[in-house]
Amino acid sequence: MEIFSRKKYFLFTLVVVVLIAGFALMAGPKENAGEFNTAIFNVRRLTLAPLLILSAFASLVFIIFKKS
């Protein structure tokens, strides 16, 4: 007896990839550590990446608790 169906495993994997993409968008490129860069305040790092991560976590909860 399987706990999750094949479709749920696929959706779970897809959401984990979206989570990784969200954290990568939040991190951004590596730059000189000694210099202050104002690029940390752009829309991608402050708005888009956190919304992507929160939606991915919400999707995971929905996928896990949804009945087959």
Stockholm file with secondary structure:
# STOCKHOLM 1.0

chainA/1-68         MEIFSRKKYFLFTLVVVVLIAGFALMAGPKENAGEFNTAIFNVRRLTLAPLLILSAFASLVFIIFKKS
#=GR chainA/1-68 SS CCSSCHHHHHHHHHHHHHHHHHHHHHHCCCCCTTSCCGGGGSHIIIIIHHHHHHHHHHHHHHHHHSCC
#=GC SS_cons        CCSSCHHHHHHHHHHHHHHHHHHHHHHCCCCCTTSCCGGGGSHIIIIIHHHHHHHHHHHHHHHHHSCC
//
